[in-house]
Amino acid sequence: MTEVVAALIWDQDKFMICQRPAHKARGLLWEFVGGKVEPGEAKEQALIRECQEELAIRLDIGEVFMDVIHEYPDLTVHLTLFHATIQEGIPQKLEHADIRWISVDEIDQYAFCPADVEILRKLKDAC
C-alpha cells in the first residue's frame, strides 16, 4: 500500500484543488495537493515537502480531516487529508495543469480522482 498525503487548504469559503498533469496517471483529473510519503518521512513532513515542490508554498499543517483507502487498478493508496493553511508564498503551477479555489457547491462541476470521492461527500455533508 502506498502512503499518500494531501492538504485541505481553505481561503474564506473556498478550498484549493489542483488538476493533475495530462501525462501522469489519472491525468487531468482534479485532486487535493499532496503526494507520496517517502520512507522514513513523517506524513506532515511529506506534505510540507510536496507543497513546496508542487506549488512553491509553505504550509502550517493542522488536524487530519479524513483517511481513505482506495484501490486503483495500478496501486492501492492510503490517503490522509490534513487541514492546512498557507504560511508563506502564492501557489504556482510548477507541476499541475491548473489550480482553482472552489466552494463546496461547485464540487460536482469537476472530475476528481476516485480516491477523493468519499472526502468530497464528507465536505458536502459538513457544509
ZALOTOR-603280 format. One record per atom (N, C-alpha, C, O): residue in three letters; y, z, x. Coordinates in steps of 0.001 Angstrom, whole numbers, padded with zeros to 6 digits, always signed. Each point is the difference from the previous one (the first is absolute). Example, Ala and Ser with C-alpha at 12.3 -4.5 7.8 and 13.67 -1.06 7.14 Angstrom:
2
ALA-005690+007800+013190;ALA+001190+000000-000890;ALA+001200+000000+000900;ALA-000019+000665+001036;SER+001069-001385-001386;SER+001190+000060+000820;SER+001090+000730-000770;SER+001108+000169+000509;
This chain:
127
MET-001182+000000+000846;MET+001182+000000-000846;MET+001242+000000+000888;MET+000053+000704+001009;THR+000934-001494-001391;THR+001243-000115+000753;THR+001049+000929-000604;THR+000304-000083-001190;GLU+000244+000967+002022;GLU+001076+000896-000446;GLU+001326-000762+000037;GLU+000379-000561+001028;VAL+000313+000550-002156;VAL+001266-000716-000131;VAL+001020+000961-000602;VAL-000330+000812-000864;VAL+001568-000915+001328;VAL+001088+000818-000531;VAL+001108-000911-000509;VAL+000165-001126+000468;ALA+000590+001637-001437;ALA+001120-000760-000536;ALA+001081+000964-000465;ALA-000239+001195-000178;ALA+001444-001748-000014;ALA+001160+000816-000354;ALA+000549-000389-001366;ALA+000197-001178-000298;LEU+000045+002194-000523;LEU+000705-000169-001266;LEU+001437+000432+000278;LEU+000312+001191+000025;ILE+000556-002182+000182;ILE+001388+000253+000401;ILE+000908-000309-001192;ILE+000041-001129-000488;TRP+000673+002136+000037;TRP+000907-000157-001145;TRP+001442-000139+000462;TRP+000400+000590+001003;ASP+000373-001373-001743;ASP+001453-000058+000128;ASP+000528+000061-001431;ASP-000057-000988-000732;GLN+000561+002133+000346;GLN+000401+000249-001385;GLN-001233-000164-000898;GLN-000979+000730+000153;ASP+001025-001699-001101;ASP-001117-000199-000934;ASP-000879-001198+000381;ASP-000802-000466-000809;LYS+000955-000024+002029;LYS-000795-001146+000460;LYS-000819+000389+001228;LYS+000415+000848+000790;PHE-001587-001479-000637;PHE-000835+000253+001162;PHE-000269-001307+000744;PHE+000067-001085-000577;MET-000372+001211+001864;MET-000164-001163+000866;MET-001412-000565-000084;MET-000989+000732+000042;ILE+000924-002066-000163;ILE-001262-000720+000120;ILE+000188-001112+001016;ILE+001107-000501+000193;CYS-002200+000121+000453;CYS+000051-001032+001031;CYS-001045-001066-000312;CYS-001093+000304-000477;GLN+001448-001557+000753;GLN-000926-001111-000247;GLN-000735-000338+001289;GLN+000619-000243+001036;ARG-001947+000232-001110;ARG-000830-000282+001174;ARG+000249-001423+000498;ARG+000267-000901-000796;PRO-000355+000699+002114;PRO+000163-001355+000541;PRO-001089-000925-000542;PRO-001118+000441-000265;ALA+001444-001708+000103;ALA-000924-000982-000580;ALA-001288-000145+000805;ALA-001059-000252-000575;HIS+001135+000409+001907;HIS-001166-000252+000860;HIS-000976+001172+000079;HIS-001082-000146+000567;LYS+001438+001298-001119;LYS-000886+001175+000066;LYS-000886+000083-001240;LYS+000255-000663-001006;ALA-001313+001498+001094;ALA-000839+000264-001169;ALA+000892+000494-001134;ALA+000949+000749+000233;ARG-001252-001163-001447;ARG+000798+000329-001173;ARG+001448-000446+000164;ARG+000935+000677-000428;GLY-000781-001836+001060;GLY+001319-000568+000285;GLY+000850-000184-001256;GLY-000489-000411-001053;LEU+001765+000724+001199;LEU+001047-000117-001009;LEU-000136+000985-001169;LEU+000809-000030-000928;LEU-001824+000901+000966;LEU-000040+001080-000989;LEU+000969+001098+000441;LEU+000337+000115+001178;TRP+000097+000676-002135;TRP+000948+001082+000268;TRP-000751+001297+000279;TRP-001110+000210-000488;GLU+001740+000657+001283;GLU-000616+001267+000390;GLU+001083+000996+000380;GLU+001180-000341+000081;PHE-001602+001579+000149;PHE+000872+001011+000592;PHE-000088-000174+001502;PHE-001066-000337+000515;VAL+002156+000558+000202;VAL-000010-000161+001458;VAL-000938+001019+000633;VAL-000098+001140-000454;GLY-000585-001567+001503;GLY-000916+000888+000707;GLY-001015-000793+000789;GLY+000225-001168+000317;GLY-001347+001802+000004;GLY-001019-000696+000775;GLY-001126+000927+000404;GLY-000141+001108-000519;LYS-000657-001590+001460;LYS-001195+000722+000437;LYS+000346+001185+000890;LYS+000953-000031+000778;VAL-001756+001072-000920;VAL+000093+001176+000865;VAL-000859-000291+001232;VAL-001182-000321-000128;GLU+001772+000432+001312;GLU-000732-000234+001252;GLU-000840+001232+000351;GLU+000333+001108-000419;PRO-001415-001288+001181;PRO-000828+001143+000407;PRO+000833+001084+000692;PRO+000805-000302+000881;GLY-000996+001550-001276;GLY+000718+001120+000604;GLY+001409+000195-000521;GLY+000706+000896+000462;GLU-000285-001708-001404;GLU+001370+000060-000516;GLU+000009+000752-001335;GLU-000869-000227-000842;ALA+001835+001111+000646;ALA+000163+000664-001288;ALA+000549-001013-001003;ALA+000689-000946+000380;LYS-000996+001149-001661;LYS+000463-000940-001022;LYS+001523-000132-000004;LYS+000539-001102-000101;GLU+000140+002233+000213;GLU+001468-000032+000000;GLU+000532-000775+001196;GLU+000954-000767-000130;GLN-001570+000963+001299;GLN+000409-000742+001206;GLN-000210-001495-000202;GLN+000848-000809+000377;ALA-001974+000447-000968;ALA-000296-001416-000243;ALA+001039-000627-000914;ALA+000440-001126+000235;LEU-000048+001847-001270;LEU+000984-000540-000943;LEU+001363-000168+000663;LEU+000679-001004-000218;ILE-000282+001969+001016;ILE+001277-000120+000723;ILE-000044-001208+000937;ILE+000955-000775+000054;ARG-002051+000612+000678;ARG-000146-001129+000931;ARG+000024-001336-000741;ARG+000716-000920+000393;GLU-001500+000819-001461;GLU-000079-001257-000746;GLU+001373-000407-000554;GLU+000365-001175+000048;CYS+000390+002141-000571;CYS+001313-000319-000563;CYS+001010-000401+001067;CYS+000889-000813-000253;GLN-001029+001384+001451;GLN+000853-000434+001110;GLN-000349-001429+000394;GLN+000892-000817+000232;GLU-002203+000507-000156;GLU-000444-001331+000408;GLU+000321-001065-001045;GLU+000410-001108+000345;GLU-000596+001443-001623;GLU+000110-001006-001052;GLU+001395-000135-000599;GLU+000376-001083-000446;LEU+000401+002175+000430;LEU+001297-000020-000672;LEU+001169+000456+000876;LEU+001155-000105-000411;ALA-001441+000607+001605;ALA+001029+000535+000903;ALA+000752+001171-000638;ALA+001218+000119+000135;ILE-001966+000744-000833;ILE+000590+001206-000580;ILE-000772+001221+000472;ILE-001167-000095+000380;ARG+001836+001243-000409;ARG-000644+001271+000301;ARG-000069+000797-001299;ARG+000987+000114-000727;LEU-002160+000430+000451;LEU-000228+000714-001248;LEU-000100+001498+000180;LEU-000379+000492+001063;ASP+000728+000233-002128;ASP-000393+001388-000184;ASP-001159-000051-000985;ASP+000140-000543-001096;ILE-001289+001104+001479;ILE-001197-000045-000831;ILE-000087+001275-000837;ILE+000161+001109+000509;GLY-000416-001293-001792;GLY-000129+001130-000915;GLY-001445+000223-000407;GLY-000927-000245+000772;GLU+000754+000712-001991;GLU-001320+000318-000540;GLU-000788-001268-000332;GLU+000570-001079-000159;VAL-001874+001234+000059;VAL-000851-001105-000447;VAL+000238-000222-001493;VAL-000031+000945-000788;PHE+000270-002206+000403;PHE+000134-000343-001415;PHE-001373-000254-000613;PHE-000270+000411-001128;MET-000606-001100+001892;MET-001310-000343-000535;MET-000908-000533+001099;MET+000463-000596+000973;ASP-001769+000822-001143;ASP-001042-000575+000859;ASP-000833-000956-000838;ASP-000323+000294-001151;VAL-000024-001438+001730;VAL-000818-000994-000704;VAL-001052-000540+000963;VAL+000291-000254+001169;ILE-001511+000081-001666;ILE-001016-000719+000763;ILE-000240-001313-000741;ILE-000275-000010-001200;HIS+000386-001100+001938;HIS-000179-001317-000629;HIS-000903-000867+000870;HIS+000150-000053+001220;GLU-001088-000623-001872;GLU-000902-000907+000698;GLU+000449-001435-000212;GLU-000052-000523-001113;TYR+000494-000106+002196;TYR+000279-001434+000013;TYR-001279-000699+000455;TYR-000897+000657+000529;PRO+000791-001965-000719;PRO-001191-000709+000497;PRO-000187+000149+001514;PRO-001132+000042+000484;ASP+002237+000040+000262;ASP-000072+000029+001467;ASP+000124+001391+000612;ASP-000315+000166+001178;LEU+000766+000851-001937;LEU+000094+001353+000543;LEU+000219+001016-001113;LEU+000423-000341-001104;THR-000721+001590+001421;THR+000278+001113-000911;THR+001114+000826+000622;THR-000063+000363+001175;VAL+001083-000069-001975;VAL+001137+000769+000512;VAL+000117+001336-000716;VAL-000260+000111-001199;HIS+000656+000895+001961;HIS+000425+001287-000560;HIS+001503+000025+000208;HIS+000481+000227+001111;LEU+000257-000461-002186;LEU+001453-000118+000050;LEU+000629+001329-000396;LEU-000283+000537-001071;THR+001138-000012+001944;THR+000772+001205-000296;THR+001465-000411-000106;THR+000588-000494+000962;LEU-000013+000701-002133;LEU+001404-000348-000244;LEU+000833+001265+000059;LEU-000235+000942-000757;PHE+001213-000919+001662;PHE+000890+001146+000193;PHE+001364-000275-000604;PHE+000496-001126+000046;HIS+000112+002170-000617;HIS+001427-000073-000303;HIS+000722-000080+001348;HIS-000402+000665+000955;ALA+001450-001463-000870;ALA+000739-000120+001261;ALA+001448-000390-000291;ALA+000316-000592-001032;THR+000544+000944+001976;THR+001402-000409-000087;THR+000398-000626+001332;THR-000523+000354+001057;ILE+001456-001285-001135;ILE+000488-000651+001214;ILE+000970+000948+000692;ILE+001022+000391-000565;GLN-001360-000030+001796;GLN+000841+000899+000789;GLN+001037-000815+000773;GLN+001144+000421+000171;GLU-001575-001604+000294;GLU+000876-000807+000849;GLU-000388-001468-000105;GLU-001185-000334-000029;GLY+002190-000547-000028;GLY-000239-001434+000020;GLY+000092-000647-001379;GLY-000022+000669-001033;ILE+000124-001987+001059;ILE+000017-000826-001207;ILE-001241-000882+000054;ILE-000216-000685+001000;PRO-000615+000684-002061;PRO-001248-000769+000045;PRO+000226-001477+000336;PRO+000856-000669-000580;GLN-001647+000192+001528;GLN+000054-001394+000436;GLN-001377-000636-000169;GLN-001024+000672+000120;LYS+001011-001975-000400;LYS-001263-000720-000186;LYS-000554-000438+001354;LYS+000100-001172+000363;LEU-000681+002108+000383;LEU-000577-000334+001304;LEU-001399-000587-000149;LEU-000420-000810+000826;GLU-000308+001209-001871;GLU-001362-000506-000228;GLU-000207-000526-001406;GLU-000850-000866-000210;HIS+001600+001363-000756;HIS-000231-000365-001403;HIS+000748-001271-000386;HIS+001005-000363+000611;ALA-001529-000310-001651;ALA+000663-001195-000527;ALA+001264+000378-000766;ALA+000966-000763-000024;ASP-000972+001952-000609;ASP+001160+000435-000775;ASP-000059+001517-000190;ASP-001058+000614+000135;ILE+002201-000028-000450;ILE+000125+001429-000313;ILE+000831+000079-001273;ILE+001016-000683-000128;ARG-001444+001509-000802;ARG+000767+000187-001246;ARG+000056+001476-000353;ARG-000861+000791+000386;TRP+001901-000447-001131;TRP+000117+001323-000616;TRP-000143-000235-001487;TRP+000801-000723-000593;ILE-001818+001327-000027;ILE-000242-000244-001420;ILE-000077+001318-000764;ILE-000270+001057+000571;SER+000512-001149-001871;SER-000171+001165-000863;SER-001433+000000-000530;SER-000703-001008+000075;VAL+000287+002137-000604;VAL-001346+000107-000569;VAL-000182-001038-001112;VAL-001092-000544-000164;ASP+002143+000270-000592;ASP-000081-000981-001091;ASP-000258-001422+000496;ASP-000428-000853-000777;GLU+000679+000589+002043;GLU-000171-001359+000552;GLU-001368-000218+000661;GLU-000283-001105+000464;ILE-000555+002121-000414;ILE-001292-000088+000701;ILE-000818-001213-000447;ILE-000558-000713+000834;ASP+000487+000479-002138;ASP-000858-001064-000525;ASP+000479-001407+000372;ASP-000720-000971-000231;GLN+001906+000847+000795;GLN+000520-001313+000405;GLN-000518-000421+001375;GLN+000279-001112+000449;TYR-001028+001986+000223;TYR-000463-000266+001364;TYR-001518+000077+000079;TYR-000632+000810-000678;ALA+000056-001669+001521;ALA-001450+000012+000253;ALA-000253+000895+001207;ALA+000350-000349+001128;PHE-000967+001515-001377;PHE-000246+000986+001053;PHE-001419-000110+000541;PHE-000882-000569-000643;CYS+000677+001123+001835;CYS-001343+000126+000560;CYS-000831+000867-000948;CYS+000513+000973-000553;PRO-001787-001315+000359;PRO-000848+000765-000928;PRO-000066+001498+000291;PRO-000122+000793-000933;ALA+000198-000387+002192;ALA-000063+001431+000334;ALA+001183+000777-000580;ALA-000080+001218-000160;ASP+001163-001906-000152;ASP+001205+000671-000510;ASP+000012+000173-001514;ASP+000873+000691-000525;VAL-001815-001298-000189;VAL+000033-000005-001464;VAL-000016+001418-000590;VAL+000784+000307-000898;GLU-001678+000558+001403;GLU-000056+001384-000504;GLU+001310+000740+000262;GLU+000471+000763-000843;ILE+000105-000994+002006;ILE+001266+000651+000367;ILE+001103-000438-000955;ILE+000783+000821-000479;LEU-000728-002113+000208;LEU+001041-000530-000886;LEU-000167+000548-001412;LEU+000990+000258-000685;ARG-002226-000079+000245;ARG-000267+000575-001319;ARG+000541+001434-000056;ARG+000616+000405-000986;LYS-000859+000356+002066;LYS+000488+001384+000057;LYS+001530+000037+000004;LYS+000604+000860-000641;LEU+000019-001794+001364;LEU+001468-000077+000011;LEU+000546-000266-001404;LEU+000966+000630-000432;LYS-001597-001569-000268;LYS+000449-000325-001370;LYS-000160+001209-000910;LYS+000888+000296-000799;ASP-002014+000406+000913;ASP-000251+001167-000841;ASP+000987+001133+000271;ASP+000357+000758-000902;ALA+000080-000653+002164;ALA+000899+001087+000403;ALA+001438-000235-000475;ALA+000787+000940-000114;CYS-000459-002194-000156;CYS+001399-000310-000360;CYS+000193-000283-001471;CYS+001119-000273-000435;
